[in-house]
Amino acid sequence: MSKSNQGGFTLIELVVVIVILGILAAIAVPRYFDLSESAETAAETANARSIEAAIMMHFGTEVSADASYTLSDAVDDYNADPGSFFQDGNAPTKADGSAFSVEFAAGAVTVE
């Protein structure tokens, strides 16, 4: 009678691997969500700055043609038709898809 050596893993080895994978998942998943959240915040900030830059470029173009044109006028123009300030016709939006609020107050443009 010959004794056969079968290769394989014991139940203990498999349980240890599963526990290690569980620990790694417990560490990785929260970090992934933190990175996703910070990426959304960064994208939203970049979109707000794009809007500010578009308004300032529009103001610069218009004021060179009409010296009485004001930054407040540029903000009013943006609020009337935000898409016209961007080449593709679409104004940037927040992460939830809502529009940014653009105001002129105390001599400055605020985008929220």
N, CA and C of each residue as an Amber inpcrd file, in Angstrom:
protein
   336
   0.8320000  -1.1570000   0.0000000   0.0000000   0.0000000   0.0000000
   0.8870000   1.2350000   0.0000000   0.6450000   2.0700000  -0.9560000
   1.4790000   3.2650000  -1.0440000   0.7650000   4.4520000  -0.4140000
   1.5590000   5.2410000   0.2220000   1.0450000   6.4310000   0.8770000
   1.1340000   7.5800000  -0.1060000   0.0120000   8.2980000  -0.3070000
   0.0640000   9.3990000  -1.2720000   0.1650000  10.7170000  -0.5200000
   1.0320000  11.5560000  -1.0230000   1.1830000  12.9000000  -0.4690000
   0.3450000  13.8490000  -1.3170000  -0.6970000  14.3400000  -0.7080000
  -1.5010000  15.3120000  -1.4340000  -1.0930000  16.7060000  -0.9740000
  -0.8870000  17.5890000  -1.9870000  -0.5350000  18.9650000  -1.6520000
  -1.7890000  19.7730000  -1.4250000  -1.6860000  20.7780000  -0.6130000
  -2.8340000  21.6500000  -0.3660000  -2.6030000  22.4670000   0.8850000
  -3.6080000  23.2680000   1.2020000  -3.5160000  24.1180000   2.3800000
  -4.4080000  23.5670000   3.4750000  -3.9500000  23.7520000   4.6980000
  -4.7740000  23.3280000   5.8230000  -5.8150000  24.4050000   6.1080000
  -6.8010000  24.0490000   6.8740000  -7.8700000  24.9780000   7.2190000
  -7.3030000  26.1830000   7.9820000  -6.3630000  25.9480000   8.8430000
  -5.7390000  27.0330000   9.6200000  -5.0380000  28.0210000   8.6850000
  -4.3110000  27.5180000   7.7130000  -3.6260000  28.4070000   6.7640000
  -4.6240000  29.2620000   5.9950000  -5.7210000  28.6690000   5.5790000
  -6.7430000  29.4190000   4.8450000  -7.3930000  30.4880000   5.7290000
  -7.6580000  30.1560000   6.9860000  -8.2480000  31.1280000   7.9160000
  -7.2850000  32.2890000   8.1530000  -6.0140000  32.0080000   8.2870000
  -5.0160000  33.0660000   8.4910000  -4.9860000  34.0060000   7.2900000
  -5.0350000  33.4670000   6.0890000  -5.0400000  34.3000000   4.8810000
  -6.2940000  35.1670000   4.8390000  -7.4320000  34.6060000   5.1790000
  -8.6830000  35.3690000   5.1720000  -8.6310000  36.4920000   6.2060000
  -8.0920000  36.2210000   7.3750000  -7.9650000  37.2550000   8.4040000
  -7.0430000  38.3750000   7.9300000  -5.9380000  38.0240000   7.3150000
  -5.0090000  39.0350000   6.8000000  -5.6880000  39.8870000   5.7290000
  -6.4300000  39.2530000   4.8290000  -7.1520000  40.0090000   3.8010000
  -8.2010000  40.9350000   4.4210000  -8.8670000  40.4770000   5.4580000
  -9.8470000  41.3010000   6.1640000  -9.2130000  42.5250000   6.8010000
  -8.0560000  42.3320000   7.4050000  -7.3360000  43.4550000   8.0190000
  -6.9080000  44.4610000   6.9570000  -6.3750000  43.9730000   5.8580000
  -5.9740000  44.8700000   4.7680000  -7.1740000  45.6420000   4.2150000
  -8.2940000  44.9700000   4.0590000  -9.5040000  45.6330000   3.5580000
  -9.9870000  46.6820000   4.5520000  -9.9030000  46.3860000   5.8430000
 -10.3350000  47.3380000   6.8620000  -9.4720000  48.5960000   6.8600000
  -8.2390000  48.4610000   6.4600000  -7.3370000  49.6150000   6.3880000
  -7.5190000  50.3520000   5.0660000  -7.6540000  49.6430000   3.9830000
  -7.6810000  50.2520000   2.6470000  -8.9940000  50.9640000   2.3300000
 -10.1180000  50.4160000   2.7120000 -11.4190000  50.9960000   2.3360000
 -11.5990000  52.3970000   2.9040000 -11.3640000  52.6400000   4.1870000
 -11.5200000  54.0190000   4.6800000 -10.5590000  55.0040000   4.0020000
  -9.3660000  54.5590000   3.7150000  -8.4110000  55.4410000   3.0260000
  -8.8960000  55.7700000   1.6260000  -9.4830000  54.8130000   0.9520000
 -10.0190000  55.0460000  -0.3860000 -11.1220000  56.0950000  -0.3430000
 -12.0150000  55.9970000   0.6280000 -13.1130000  56.9610000   0.7270000
 -12.5960000  58.3420000   1.1010000 -11.5620000  58.4070000   1.9450000
 -10.9620000  59.7020000   2.2770000 -10.3540000  60.3390000   1.0390000
  -9.6770000  59.5290000   0.2070000  -9.0780000  60.0560000  -1.0130000
 -10.1510000  60.5250000  -1.9950000 -11.2420000  59.7920000  -2.0870000
 -12.3310000  60.1850000  -2.9840000 -12.9390000  61.5090000  -2.5430000
 -13.1180000  61.6560000  -1.2420000 -13.7040000  62.8900000  -0.7120000
 -12.7750000  64.0810000  -0.9470000 -11.4780000  63.9020000  -0.7100000
 -10.5470000  65.0090000  -0.9190000 -10.3980000  65.3250000  -2.4070000
 -10.5410000  64.3350000  -3.2640000 -10.4870000  64.5860000  -4.7090000
 -11.6990000  65.3990000  -5.1550000 -12.8710000  65.0970000  -4.6060000
 -14.0710000  65.8700000  -4.9330000 -13.9270000  67.3100000  -4.4670000
 -13.3740000  67.5100000  -3.2820000 -13.1600000  68.8610000  -2.7560000
 -12.1790000  69.6310000  -3.6330000 -11.1120000  68.9780000  -4.0480000
 -10.1250000  69.6250000  -4.9110000 -10.7220000  69.9800000  -6.2670000
 -11.5350000  69.0850000  -6.8210000 -12.1770000  69.3540000  -8.1080000
 -13.1490000  70.5220000  -7.9970000 -13.8730000  70.5830000  -6.9040000
 -14.8260000  71.6760000  -6.6990000 -14.0910000  73.0110000  -6.5660000
 -12.9790000  73.0200000  -5.8520000 -12.1770000  74.2410000  -5.7150000
 -11.6240000  74.6680000  -7.0700000 -11.1410000  73.7140000  -7.8460000
 -10.6180000  74.0260000  -9.1850000 -11.7170000  74.5870000 -10.0810000
 -12.9190000  74.0320000 -10.0010000 -14.0320000  74.5400000 -10.7990000
 -14.3930000  75.9700000 -10.4000000 -14.3840000  76.2560000  -9.1050000
 -14.6780000  77.6130000  -8.6350000 -13.6330000  78.5920000  -9.1550000
 -12.3680000  78.1900000  -9.1420000 -11.2970000  79.0670000  -9.6440000
 -11.4020000  79.2520000 -11.1610000 -11.8730000  78.2380000 -11.8640000
 -12.0880000  78.3590000 -13.3120000 -13.1570000  79.4000000 -13.6120000
 -14.2010000  79.3960000 -12.8030000 -15.2650000  80.3850000 -12.9780000
 -14.7290000  81.7890000 -12.7160000 -13.9680000  81.9400000 -11.6390000
 -13.3730000  83.2460000 -11.3410000 -12.4840000  83.7140000 -12.4890000
 -11.6660000  82.8150000 -13.0120000 -10.7660000  83.1730000 -14.1160000
 -11.5490000  83.5540000 -15.3600000 -12.6230000  82.8260000 -15.6480000
 -13.4450000  83.1420000 -16.8240000 -14.0820000  84.5150000 -16.6900000
 -14.5520000  84.8350000 -15.4940000 -15.1510000  86.1530000 -15.2690000
 -14.1030000  87.2490000 -15.4230000 -12.9120000  87.0200000 -14.8930000
 -11.8520000  88.0350000 -15.0090000 -11.4020000  88.2110000 -16.4600000
 -11.3290000  87.1280000 -17.2180000 -10.9660000  87.2390000 -18.6370000
 -12.0460000  88.0000000 -19.4000000 -13.2920000  87.7130000 -19.1060000
 -14.4120000  88.4150000 -19.7450000 -14.3590000  89.9030000 -19.3960000
 -14.1070000  90.1980000 -18.1400000 -13.9940000  91.5860000 -17.7020000
 -12.8650000  92.3010000 -18.4350000 -11.7160000  91.6560000 -18.5260000
 -10.5720000  92.2640000 -19.2280000 -10.8770000  92.5580000 -20.6870000
 -11.5670000  91.6440000 -21.3230000 -11.9290000  91.8370000 -22.7400000
 -12.9180000  92.9840000 -22.8880000 -13.9220000  93.0030000 -22.0440000
 -14.9670000  94.0220000 -22.1530000 -14.4890000  95.4060000 -21.7340000
 -13.6750000  95.4900000 -20.6960000 -13.2190000  96.7950000 -20.2230000
 -12.2620000  97.4460000 -21.2270000 -11.5740000  96.6270000 -22.0100000
 -10.6880000  97.2100000 -23.0300000 -11.5020000  97.8550000 -24.1510000
 -12.7350000  97.3770000 -24.3560000 -13.6100000  97.9680000 -25.3790000
 -14.4880000  99.0720000 -24.8050000 -14.8100000  99.0070000 -23.5130000
 -15.6920000  99.9840000 -22.8790000 -15.1840000 100.2430000 -21.4680000
 -14.5680000 101.3900000 -21.2540000 -13.9400000 101.7090000 -19.9680000
 -14.9420000 101.8180000 -18.8260000 -16.2180000 101.9740000 -19.1340000
 -17.2190000 102.0850000 -18.0680000 -17.7170000 100.7130000 -17.5950000
 -17.2670000  99.6580000 -18.2550000 -17.6690000  98.2900000 -17.8820000
 -17.0320000  97.9560000 -16.5430000 -17.8180000  97.3810000 -15.6260000
 -17.3090000  97.0820000 -14.2860000 -17.2680000  95.5730000 -14.0320000
 -16.5780000  95.2050000 -12.9760000 -16.5080000  93.7980000 -12.5840000
 -17.8940000  93.2980000 -12.1780000 -18.6750000  94.1690000 -11.5900000
 -20.0530000  93.8190000 -11.2500000 -20.8520000  93.4850000 -12.5130000
 -20.6070000  94.2270000 -13.6010000 -21.2630000  93.9330000 -14.8770000
 -20.8590000  92.5470000 -15.3750000 -19.5840000  92.2020000 -15.2100000
 -19.0990000  90.8890000 -15.6510000 -19.7790000  89.7720000 -14.8650000
 -19.9620000  89.9660000 -13.5580000 -20.6450000  88.9640000 -12.7350000
 -22.1010000  88.8430000 -13.1630000 -22.7320000  89.9870000 -13.4460000
 -24.1200000  89.9580000 -13.9240000 -24.2210000  89.2130000 -15.2540000
 -23.2520000  89.4500000 -16.1450000 -23.2350000  88.7360000 -17.4250000
 -23.0880000  87.2350000 -17.2050000 -22.2220000  86.8550000 -16.2680000
 -22.0260000  85.4310000 -15.9770000 -23.3150000  84.8180000 -15.4490000
 -23.9390000  85.4850000 -14.4890000 -25.1680000  84.9420000 -13.9020000
 -26.2950000  84.8480000 -14.9260000 -26.2940000  85.7320000 -15.9190000
 -27.3220000  85.6910000 -16.9550000 -27.1320000  84.5030000 -17.8950000
 -25.8690000  84.1810000 -18.2240000 -25.5980000  83.0790000 -19.1580000
 -24.2310000  82.4600000 -18.8490000 -24.1640000  81.6020000 -17.8290000
 -22.8700000  81.0260000 -17.4310000 -22.1700000  80.2400000 -18.5330000
 -22.9270000  79.5420000 -19.3490000 -22.3260000  78.7100000 -20.3910000
 -21.5520000  79.4990000 -21.4290000 -21.9320000  80.7580000 -21.6290000
 -21.2570000  81.5660000 -22.6510000 -19.8210000  81.9140000 -22.2630000
 -19.4570000  81.6940000 -21.0290000 -18.1060000  82.0070000 -20.5740000
 -17.1240000  80.8600000 -20.8280000 -17.6400000  79.7190000 -21.2980000
 -16.8030000  78.5430000 -21.5000000 -16.9400000  78.0340000 -22.9240000
 -15.8430000  77.5970000 -23.4840000 -15.7820000  77.2050000 -24.8900000
 -16.7700000  76.0970000 -25.2480000 -16.9690000  75.1560000 -24.3450000
 -17.8930000  74.0560000 -24.6460000 -19.3480000  74.4050000 -24.3240000
 -19.5710000  75.6120000 -23.7830000 -20.9210000  76.0590000 -23.4820000
 -21.4800000  75.5500000 -22.1700000 -20.6540000  74.8510000 -21.3920000
 -21.1010000  74.2910000 -20.1100000 -20.2930000  74.8860000 -18.9640000
 -20.9830000  75.5140000 -18.0380000 -20.3130000  76.0500000 -16.8520000
 -20.0010000  74.9060000 -15.8910000 -18.8610000  74.9590000 -15.2000000
 -18.5440000  73.9200000 -14.2190000 -19.5990000  73.8660000 -13.1160000
 -19.8030000  72.6870000 -12.5650000 -20.7720000  72.5050000 -11.4820000
 -20.0780000  71.9080000 -10.2610000 -20.8100000  71.9150000  -9.1680000
 -20.3040000  71.3000000  -7.9450000 -20.3490000  69.7840000  -8.0880000
 -19.7620000  69.0840000  -7.1380000 -19.7090000  67.6170000  -7.1800000
 -21.1010000  66.9990000  -7.1960000 -22.0680000  67.6700000  -6.5780000
 -23.4290000  67.1350000  -6.5560000 -24.2470000  67.5340000  -7.7840000
 -23.6210000  68.2600000  -8.7120000 -24.2860000  68.6590000  -9.9530000
 -24.9640000  70.0080000  -9.8980000 -24.9950000  70.6330000  -8.7230000
 -25.6400000  71.9410000  -8.6060000 -24.7110000  73.0440000  -9.1140000
 -25.3100000  74.1890000  -9.4150000 -24.5400000  75.3250000  -9.9420000
 -23.8690000  76.0870000  -8.8080000 -22.7520000  76.7280000  -9.1390000
 -22.0760000  77.5860000  -8.1790000 -22.8410000  78.9010000  -8.0490000
 -22.7780000  79.4970000  -6.8840000 -23.3430000  80.8180000  -6.6470000
 -22.2230000  81.8400000  -6.8580000 -22.4400000  82.8020000  -7.7500000
 -21.4190000  83.8020000  -8.0620000 -21.9630000  85.1750000  -7.6960000
 -21.2050000  85.9000000  -6.8700000 -21.6280000  87.2270000  -6.4170000
 -20.4690000  88.1980000  -6.4970000 -20.8200000  89.4820000  -6.5440000
 -19.8330000  90.5460000  -6.4810000 -20.1310000  91.3360000  -5.2220000
 -19.1830000  91.3570000  -4.2910000 -19.3560000  92.0790000  -3.0480000
 -18.0170000  92.6020000  -2.5590000 -18.0330000  93.8000000  -2.0260000
 -16.8210000  94.4210000  -1.4560000 -15.6690000  94.4370000  -2.4550000
 -15.9980000  94.6610000  -3.7220000 -14.9680000  94.7880000  -4.7490000
 -14.3430000  93.4880000  -5.1950000 -14.9430000  92.3660000  -4.8310000
 -14.3650000  91.0740000  -5.1970000 -15.4430000  90.1100000  -5.6820000
 -15.0310000  89.1750000  -6.5180000 -15.9110000  88.1260000  -6.9930000
 -15.8180000  86.9530000  -6.0250000 -16.9740000  86.4600000  -5.5690000
 -16.9820000  85.2780000  -4.7100000 -17.7680000  84.1730000  -5.4100000
 -17.1850000  82.9900000  -5.4240000 -17.8170000  81.8240000  -6.0330000
 -17.9810000  80.7800000  -4.9400000 -19.2010000  80.3830000  -4.7070000
 -19.4720000  79.3910000  -3.6430000 -20.3330000  78.2820000  -4.1840000
